[in-house]
Amino acid sequence: MNFQLAVIALLLLIAMLLIILWLQSKKQNTAIAALGDRLQTQVQSETHGVFAQLEAYLSLRDRLGLHQGLPYSRNWSAAPDFLKLIAEHALAVKPTTIVECSSGLTSLILARCCEMNDQGDVFSLENGAEYAAGTRTELARYQLENYATVIDAPLTPHRLDDREYQWYALDNLPDRRIDMLVIDGPPGFIQRHSRYPALPLLFDKLADGCVVFMDDAARPDEREIVEMWRTAFPGIEHEYINLERGCSMLRIHRDKP
Ligand SMILES: C[S@@+](CC[C@H](N)C(=O)[O-])C[C@H]1O[C@@H](n2cnc3c(N)ncnc32)[C@H](O)[C@@H]1O
């Protein structure tokens, strides 16, 4: 009798163990399937993103007739979809004066637009001596140096609303009405709200109808900057453009408060 009870107990124990193992493997299979789904979605979205950027790069290269290619750097250049957006605006509106916060491929693209428009000048505020030299070299290589000037503008303290920001020195920026402003610097790691000073410090120079493009607008810091600008300048019109890194496009209306 004792022996029979022991066998039954053992069989029950084995059955319980099998059930536990089965439940665990079912849980693991569900987790693996969910991970697989997540990976598949991520790969699909990355692939879609890469194709979209490639398409923007190729169409920009053809539109600007730059068949020797564009000196694109994935780490530091603005993404092709942003470059295409600003180029299309510059070609459509033909701005006389374009100011840029930072320099690089954006300067080259905008200079080429001025050349195609047969009018307009680009002024790029650049804090980094090496970046300034690199941009000047590329402008010369593409014979665009007559359309863009890289201004040595070290980051210096600017006090705004009781806060101190490191932002470009403006001493060498020519006194001209700005028709288009492109903001792609200073980098976010310099300080919180790194690009905020652009509007308060340049606002008086912006022409009525001036269009401002801020890159990387998907980041929380840039979203806060836009809210700070809208509070400080309620008359500006804002549109968020859903690019890879996000773009905030703002239109200045001088007749509005
Ligand atoms: C953000 S990207 C912008 C490039 C340009 N708009 C383009 O699309 O090619 C490079 C900018 O970051 C700045 N930068 C890079 N490293 C930096 C550093 N360690 N400190 C300050 N500025 C830096 C450079 O001076 C340059 O103006």
The ligand as an SDF file (V2000), in Angstrom:
LIG
                    3D

 27 29  0  0  0  0  0  0  0  0999 V2000
   25.5510   69.9750  -35.9420 C   0  0  0  0  0  0  0  0  0  0  0  0
   26.5760   69.8640  -37.2330 S   0  0  0  0  0  0  0  0  0  0  0  0
   25.8750   70.9390  -38.3730 C   0  0  0  0  0  0  0  0  0  0  0  0
   26.4870   70.8830  -39.6840 C   0  0  0  0  0  0  0  0  0  0  0  0
   25.7930   71.5240  -40.8570 C   0  0  0  0  0  0  0  0  0  0  0  0
   24.6110   72.2620  -40.5870 N   0  0  0  0  0  0  0  0  0  0  0  0
   25.5230   70.4180  -41.8600 C   0  0  0  0  0  0  0  0  0  0  0  0
   24.4100   69.9800  -42.0210 O   0  0  0  0  0  0  0  0  0  0  0  0
   26.4740   69.9600  -42.4560 O   0  0  0  0  0  0  0  0  0  0  0  0
   28.1530   70.5040  -36.8830 C   0  0  0  0  0  0  0  0  0  0  0  0
   28.2850   71.7330  -35.9790 C   0  0  0  0  0  0  0  0  0  0  0  0
   28.5500   71.3010  -34.6640 O   0  0  0  0  0  0  0  0  0  0  0  0
   29.6410   72.0440  -34.1520 C   0  0  0  0  0  0  0  0  0  0  0  0
   30.4180   71.1990  -33.2100 N   0  0  0  0  0  0  0  0  0  0  0  0
   30.8450   69.9570  -33.4060 C   0  0  0  0  0  0  0  0  0  0  0  0
   31.5380   69.4930  -32.3240 N   0  0  0  0  0  0  0  0  0  0  0  0
   31.5380   70.5140  -31.4340 C   0  0  0  0  0  0  0  0  0  0  0  0
   32.0710   70.6930  -30.1300 C   0  0  0  0  0  0  0  0  0  0  0  0
   32.7320   69.7160  -29.5150 N   0  0  0  0  0  0  0  0  0  0  0  0
   31.8420   71.8700  -29.5080 N   0  0  0  0  0  0  0  0  0  0  0  0
   31.1730   72.8560  -30.1000 C   0  0  0  0  0  0  0  0  0  0  0  0
   30.6330   72.7530  -31.3340 N   0  0  0  0  0  0  0  0  0  0  0  0
   30.8170   71.6050  -31.9910 C   0  0  0  0  0  0  0  0  0  0  0  0
   30.4710   72.4490  -35.3410 C   0  0  0  0  0  0  0  0  0  0  0  0
   31.1960   73.6170  -35.0720 O   0  0  0  0  0  0  0  0  0  0  0  0
   29.4110   72.6390  -36.4170 C   0  0  0  0  0  0  0  0  0  0  0  0
   28.9570   73.9640  -36.4180 O   0  0  0  0  0  0  0  0  0  0  0  0
  1  2  1  0
  2  3  1  0
  2 10  1  0
  3  4  1  0
  4  5  1  0
  5  6  1  0
  5  7  1  0
  7  8  2  0
  7  9  1  0
 10 11  1  0
 11 12  1  0
 11 26  1  0
 12 13  1  0
 13 14  1  0
 13 24  1  0
 14 15  1  0
 14 23  1  0
 15 16  2  0
 16 17  1  0
 17 18  1  0
 17 23  2  0
 18 19  1  0
 18 20  2  0
 20 21  1  0
 21 22  2  0
 22 23  1  0
 24 25  1  0
 24 26  1  0
 26 27  1  0
M  CHG  2   2   1   9  -1
M  END
$$$$
